[in-house]
Amino acid sequence: MSGVPPRRIVLVTGLSGAGKSSILHTLEDLGYETVDNPPFSLLDELLCRTDRPLAVGIDARTRGFAAVAVLEAIDRFKRETGIAAELVFATADDAVLLRRYTETRRRHPLAPQGQVRDGIAAERALTDELRVAADLILDTSAISLPVLRQAIGQRFGLSADEGLSLTLISFAYRGGLPPEADLVFDARFLRNPHYDQTLRPRTGLDPEVCAYVSNDPDCAAFQDAIRSMVLLLLPRFVQEGKKYVTVAIGCSGGRHRSVFLIEDLAETLRESGWQPMVLHRELDRSEREKEAKGSAAA
C-alpha cells in the first residue's frame, strides 16, 4: 500500500449563495465524481460505489444534515487507511449574499417565506461548527470565478499530490485576516501611499507606488526579513509533509503596501524555483464591486 495514493473525498459545505455549486463544478472538471445534496445517510455508499475521487455537496438542504454528523463522518474517513478526506467551507459577507439573492431572485432555503437576511443568519448558526473545523475556508466575497477555479485546481488537482501548493495573499486588516493563512506579516508601519493624493487611486502594482513604499528607510530590511523567513520555512514544511501553505501580508487598505510586498515575494520565490499563486483580496473585491455596479446599471 505504500506506493498507492489515497482515495480522495472532498465534502463541500457552507452558506447558500457562497459558491458551493461553482466549487463542485470545478472539482468535476478536475476529474472528481460529484454529487450535490444527496441524503446524508448515503455518504458511505457513495464512497464505496466509485473508484474515482469523490466530491459531495452537503448543506442545510441535505436530508439528515447536522454539523456534528458531518464532523463525525470526516473524522471517520480521516482515520481510515487509504482515504484522504477534506472539508471545504464556502462563505461570503452578508452584503454579498444579499446582493446575489437579489440578482437571482431566489428564496433562501432556510427562509422560503421570510427575509433572506434571516435565512443567512440561521444558516450561519447551523454551520458555524463546520467553518471552524474546515480544512479550507473559501471566502468568495472578493474573488472572481476564474480565481476561485484556480485556487481549487491548485489545491485539489489530481496531478498535484507531489510538492507544495503555495498561495500568497495581500489583504486589508479592516477586512479581517485571511482564515487560511499560515504565515502573516504586518506592513502597516511602512509609509502609506494613501496619504499622497496622486498615489491614492493607484495600487501596489504601479511602479510609482512601489518606489514610494521602497523609499521607507525600513522597507528593504523588512523585505529581506520576509524573504529569508519564507525561504527558510518552505523546505521544512515540505519535509514535514505539509501540502498547502498560505503566506499573507496585510496593510490598512490592502491596495498599496501589501500588494507591492506580495508581488516582490512572489518574484523572489519564482526565482528560487517555487510556483506561488498570487491573490490580491482587496483588488479582487474592488473589481467585483465594479462589475456588480455595472450589471445593476445595465
N, C-alpha and C positions, 0 to 999 in steps of 0.2 A: 504493500500500500504506500510505501514511502515516495514512489515516483508518480502516484496517481493524484491529480489535482482534486481538491474537494469540490463537491457539488455545491452550486451557489443558489441560495434562495434570498430574495430581497423582498421584504414587506414594506410597502409604500403606504403611509398613512398621513394624517394631518388634517388641515382645515379645508372645508369645501370652498372651492374657488381659488385655492392657493397653488394649483398646478399639478395635482396628482396625476391627472389624465395625461398631461404632457410628459411627465416623468415616465409613466408606463409606456407611452408610445415610443419614447426614446429607447427604453430598455428592449422593447420589442424589435426595434430596428437594429439593435446590437446583437440580436440572436436569442434573447430570452423568450421563453413561452410565458405569455402574460395573461392573467385572469383578473378582471376587475370586479370587486364586490361579490365574491362567492359567499355562501353561508360559511361562517367561521368553522363549523364542525367538519367541513370538507378539506380543511387545510392539509392535514396529514395525507389524505387520499390523493390530493393533487400532486404532492411531492413524490408519492410512490408511483404515480401513473406516467411520469415523464423522466426521460434521461437528460433532457436539456436543462440549462439554468432556468430557474423559475422566478418570476416577479408577480407578486399578488398585491392588488389594491384592497386595503381594508380601512373602513372609516365608519362614521356614525350611521351610515345607511345599512351597514352589513348586519345580516341576521345573526344574532348571538354576539354582537360586538360588546366588548368590555375591555378596558385598558389592562386590567390585571390578567385577563385570559391571553391577550396578545403578548404581554411580557413573559408569561409562563411558557408560551409556545416558543418564543425567541430563545429563552434560556434553555429550553429542552433541546432545540436544534443545535445551539452552540456547544452543548455537552456531548452531542453525538459525533463520533469519529466520521470524518469524510464529508461533513456538511459545513459550508461556510454561510452563516446566516447574518444578515444585517437589517437593521430597521432604519428607514428613511422617513423623516418627518417634514412635510411641506407646510410652510406658514407664510403669512403676509400681514402687513399692517391692516388695521380695521378699515382705514380710509380707502385703501387699495381694494380690499374685498368688497366694500360697499359699492365702489365705482364699477367693479366688474359685474356685480349683480345688477346694477342699474343698466349697464350696457347690454347685458344679455336678457334682462327682464325675466330672469329665472327666480323661482322661490327657493328659500333656504330649506334644506331637508329637515332641520330641527325647528323651523318656524313656518310651516306651509301656509298658515292662515294669519301669521303675525308679522312683526317687523324683522327685517333681515338682521338688523343690529342685535336683536335678542337671540336670534339663532346663532350668530357668531359667538356671542358671549357664552351661550350654553355649550357650544362645541369646544371652545377653549377649555372650559372647566372639565368637560368629559375626556379630553385628550391630553391634558397637561402632563400626566404621568408618562405618556409616550414621548412627549417632547423632551422631557428631562432624560429619559433613558435612551434616546435615539443615537445611533452610531453616526448619523449625518443629519443635520438640520439645514434645510434649504429655504431661505427667505427669498421669495420671488418678488418682493415688493419693488426691488430696484434692479432686477436683471432681466434682460431680454430673453426671448425663447432661444435664439442661437447660442447665447452664453450659457443658458441652463442646459441645453443639449450637450454643449462642450464639457461642462462640469460633470454631467452624468457619464458621458463617454470616457472621460479621463479616469473616473473612479471605478466604473463598472464594466468597461470594455473587456471582452473576454480574452483579448490578447495582452492585457495589461496586468497580468498576475505577477510578472517579474519587475523588479525595480521599485522605485519610489515615486508616487504621484504627488507632485509639488504644486501648491497653489499660493500665489501672492495676492494680497488684498489691501487696497487703500480704503480708508473709511473715515467718517467723522465721529468723534466721540459723542456728540449730541444725539447721534442716531443709535448709539449702543455699540458694544463690542461685537464683532462677528462671532457667533456662538461656536463656529467650527475651528477657531484659531488655536493653534498650539503655541505659537510664539507671538507676542505683541510688543511693539515698540512705539513709544510716545514721542511725536515730533513737535508738540505744541510749544516747546521752548524756543524753537528757531524763529527767526524774523518772518513775519506774516505778510505775504503779498496782498492780502485782503485790504490792508490799510493804504495801499497805493492805488489811486483812482484809475491809473492806466492798466494795472495788472489785475485788478479785482475781477473783471469779467473773463479773464483768461484762466488757463488751467496749468497744472504741473507738466503737461505735455508741450507747453510753449517754451522755446529756448530762453526768452527773456525772463520768464518766471523761474526757470531753473537757475539762471545766472543770479537772480535776486536772492534766492534761498542759499545758493552756494557761497555768497558773499558773507553770510553769517560766520563770525570767527570760529564757531564751534561745529559748523556743518561738516567739514571734512573729517574731523575726528569721529563724529557721530556715524557718518557713513562707513568709515573704516571699521568701527566697532561692530556695526550691524553685519557687514560683510564677513568679518572674522568669526563672529559668533555663529552665523548661519552655516558658513563653510566648515566650521568645527563640528557642529551638531549633526548635519545631514548624514555623513558617513556612519556616525554612531547610531542614528535612527535606523539605517539600513541594517547594521549589524544586529540590532535588537529585533529585526523582523517587522518594523513598522512599515505600513504600506502607504499611508497618507499623511502628509504634513502640510499645514497651512500657516504661513507667516503673514502677519498683518501689521501695517504701520498706520497709525491714526494721527489726525490733527484736528483742529477746531471745525473746519468746514468740509474736509475731505476732498478738496478740489485742487489744492496747490502743493503744500509741502509733502503730504503723504503720497500723492501721485508721483511727484518728482523722485522721491526716495524709492518707491516701489519699482519704478522704471529703471533706476540706477542699479538696484539689487538684481533685477531680472537680467540685465545685461551682464553683470558680473557672473551670475550663476550659469548663464548660457556659455560664456567663455570658459567656464570650468567644467562643462560637459553635462550640466543638468538641463532639464526641459520643463521649466515652470509655466504654468498657466497664470495669466495676469488678469485680475478683476479690479476695476475701479468702481466701488459700490456707489458712491455719490454721483459720479459722472453718468453711470448707467441709469441711476434713478432720475436724473435730470432729463436724459434723453427719453425715457419712458413717459415722463410727465408732459414733455413737449408733444410726443406722439398722441397722448390721450387728449390734450387740449385741441390738437389739430383735428382729431376724429370727432370731438364734440362740436367744433366749429363747422365742420362739414355737414 
